Each structure stands twice: as structure tokens, then as C-alpha cells.
Amino acid sequence: MFMKKNFKKVTAALGAVAFGVAATATVANADTTYTVQSGDTLSSISQKFANDNSLIQTLAQQNNIQDINKIYVGQQLVVKTDGQGTAATAQPAAQATTQSAAAQTSQTTSSYTSSVSGSEAAAKAWIAARESGNNYGARNGQYIGKYQLSASYLNGDYSAANQERVADNYVASRYGSWTNAQQFWMSNGWY
């Protein structure tokens, strides 16, 4: 989380020396590299740096973001303290959430237990961490949930059980295994 002191234009990273905890600070006109976290939007990033939405269009333009509703967990943005945003190494590891989990999750009574284990379970967890930060409520355009599946695959049932079932079926039919899906993701940045 970042705070801006208007009188000196200094940004300080929390997790720093505030009452005995270590801190990092940058002076005006220095760049700050911000790594997109699960749940971030351009609006929330703008709020962190400018205390308003004034940076949304600048961040989008400078980072070649075509759709302001699509940013990616792990993507790095360089934000200049004078209010300009520029791209750093953009490595979209997963699609960031754009709406709350409550608005995205359908209430159902279905249950499902995945049968994957060992290296398959590890590959599945690896993909989920990069796609959504393991968030069943994650949403990015038409892609929903922990595995960022197309809404058309989920048929309106956004429950955790259905997401697990559909993800297992999707990966089995497309890649044959979660390990193969992980290898594809590592080569292409998506699965």
C-alpha cells in the first residue's frame, strides 16, 4: 500500500519504518515500480498513488492497456510521482480481479471433490495461483473464478465445486493432464 504526502510529493512504502518497522521512500520525480496484486484495478492503483481516479487513463495509455478492466496479477507498472505511469516488464501471470467475490459467486448446493493428487495437484495449484491468486471470486471480463474459465463453460454456476469440476474436465479434454496444461501455460502465459 502506498501513501502520498502532498507537501513534498514523497511516496512511502508501508512495510517500512513507521514506529520501528522498516520503510522505503522515493523523492519527487522518482519512479515507483508497482506489482499488480489480486483484486487490483487501475482505479484502485490510481487511488493508491493520486488519491483519486486521475491516473487511470494515463496508466492505460502508457502501459498499452487496451481494456482498462484487464490488468494482470504480477504485471509491473512504473508510476512516476508526477502522476505519469509507464510500463515496466509486463509479465501477466494471472488476470486480476475486477469485481467482488460476492457478486461473482453463485450459491449452489452441488459438491465436487477433485481426484488429482501429487504432481497433478501441484500443477493445478500452480495454475490457480497465477490465474487468480486462488480466488474463486476473481473476474476479468468473460473469465471467472479460480481458474479463469470462460463464463460459457460455467453455465451461470460460479460455485467453487462447479469451478473445480469444469476446470478438471477442461484440462483433461484439452491437455490430458494438469502437468501438460502447466507446461503450456509456462510457454504461452495462458492455458
Buried (B, 14 or more C-beta within 10 A) or exposed (E): EBEBEEEEBBBBBEEEEEEEEEEEEBEEEEBBEBEBBBBBBBBBBBBBBBEEEEBBBBBBEBBEBEEBBBBBBBBBBBBBBEBBBBBBEBEBBBBBBBBEBEEBBEEEEEEBEBEBEEEBEBBBBBBBBBBBBBBBBBBBEEBBBBBBBEBEBBEEBBBBBBBBBBBBEBBBEEBEBBBBBBBBBEEEEBB
